[in-house]
Amino acid sequence: MNQPGDLMKNLLISLSAATLFTATMFSTLQAEPLNYEYQYTGSANLSGMTAGSLRIGEFTDARDGTQDDTLIIDGEAMTVEGGLAGLLESAMTAALEAAQTPMSPEAGIAFNAEVLEFSSNRTEQGLTLTLRCNVEVEQQGRNLWESVLFSQATSESGSTDEALDGLLDRLTQELFRDDYFRMALGIF
């Protein structure tokens, strides 16, 4: 028969074990910083923009529960400044600058984007990333052009950087090849 002291002792042992398990679990789930910088390697040239300069506008994430700097890729938590929207903003800025787009922080024409969907999947074929986002060009609150861009890329080696490179390369290619996007910038 259990004595009152034995019950308390068992309870303390159980609580200690649960605390240790929880602390170990949270320490292994801490997010690692994602040290990634997108380099646009395409050949698009937007220097002929006649509509004026372009500025980077608002980049947001419309997915539920994604308001922090954590990015989950195949179950691994990584931190990136601004989360996925921040990563997309820095990649689009790099691509627009590399494509010689006239840029100015005071420009009246803004390039905005909103992340709609992001997924990752690791299989025997590698790491596959999928991204869908809404992008728009607006001038003084008036929408000049809007589209939903979709991109998917697989890294056969399973490298996160390689998968992100492919994902963002396809996304920027789709953007720069869009005739209506080019017309909104005054490139004919």
Long-range contacts (C-beta under 8 A, 24 or more apart in sequence): 29-77, 30-77, 31-70, 31-77, 31-78, 31-79, 32-76, 32-77, 32-78, 32-79, 33-78, 33-79, 33-80, 34-71, 34-78, 34-79, 34-80, 34-87, 34-160, 36-80, 36-87, 36-160, 36-161, 36-164, 37-90, 37-94, 38-87, 38-90, 38-91, 38-94, 38-95, 38-164, 38-165, 38-168, 39-94, 39-98, 39-165, 40-91, 40-94, 40-95, 40-98, 40-99, 40-169, 40-172, 41-169, 42-95, 42-98, 42-99, 42-169, 42-172, 42-173, 42-176, 44-95, 44-99, 44-172, 44-173, 44-176, 44-177, 45-99, 45-100, 46-96, 46-99, 46-100, 46-101, 46-102, 46-176, 46-182, 46-185, 46-187, 47-99, 47-100, 47-101, 47-102, 48-186, 48-187, 49-101, 49-102, 49-185, 49-186, 49-187, 50-185, 50-186, 50-187, 50-188, 51-109, 51-139, 51-184, 51-185, 51-186, 52-102, 52-107, 52-108, 52-109, 52-186, 53-102, 53-103, 53-104, 53-106, 53-107, 53-109, 54-96, 54-101, 54-102, 54-103, 54-104, 54-107, 54-109, 54-110, 54-111, 54-137, 54-185, 55-103, 55-104, 55-105, 55-106, 55-107, 55-109, 55-110, 55-111, 56-89, 56-92, 56-93, 56-96, 56-103, 56-105, 56-110, 56-111, 57-110, 57-111, 57-112, 57-138, 58-110, 58-112, 58-113, 59-85, 59-86, 59-88, 59-89, 59-92, 59-112, 59-113, 59-114, 60-85, 60-113, 60-114, 60-115, 61-85, 61-114, 61-115, 62-114, 62-115, 62-116, 62-134, 63-115, 63-116, 63-117, 63-118, 66-115, 72-120, 73-120, 73-127, 73-129, 73-160, 73-163, 74-120, 74-121, 74-122, 74-127, 78-160, 84-115, 84-118, 85-113, 85-114, 85-115, 87-164, 88-113, 88-115, 88-131, 88-133, 89-113, 91-168, 91-171, 91-172, 92-172, 92-175, 95-168, 95-172, 95-175, 95-176, 99-176, 101-185, 108-139, 108-140, 109-137, 109-138, 109-139, 109-144, 109-185, 110-137, 110-138, 110-139, 111-135, 111-136, 111-137, 112-136, 112-137, 112-138, 116-148, 120-163, 122-158, 125-154, 125-156, 126-154, 126-155, 126-156, 126-157, 126-158, 126-163, 127-154, 127-155, 127-158, 127-159, 127-160, 127-163, 128-152, 128-153, 128-154, 128-155, 128-163, 129-153, 129-154, 129-163, 129-164, 129-166, 129-167, 130-167, 131-167, 131-171, 133-171, 135-175, 137-181, 137-184, 137-185, 144-184, 145-180, 145-181, 145-183, 145-184, 147-178, 147-180, 147-181, 149-174, 149-175, 150-174
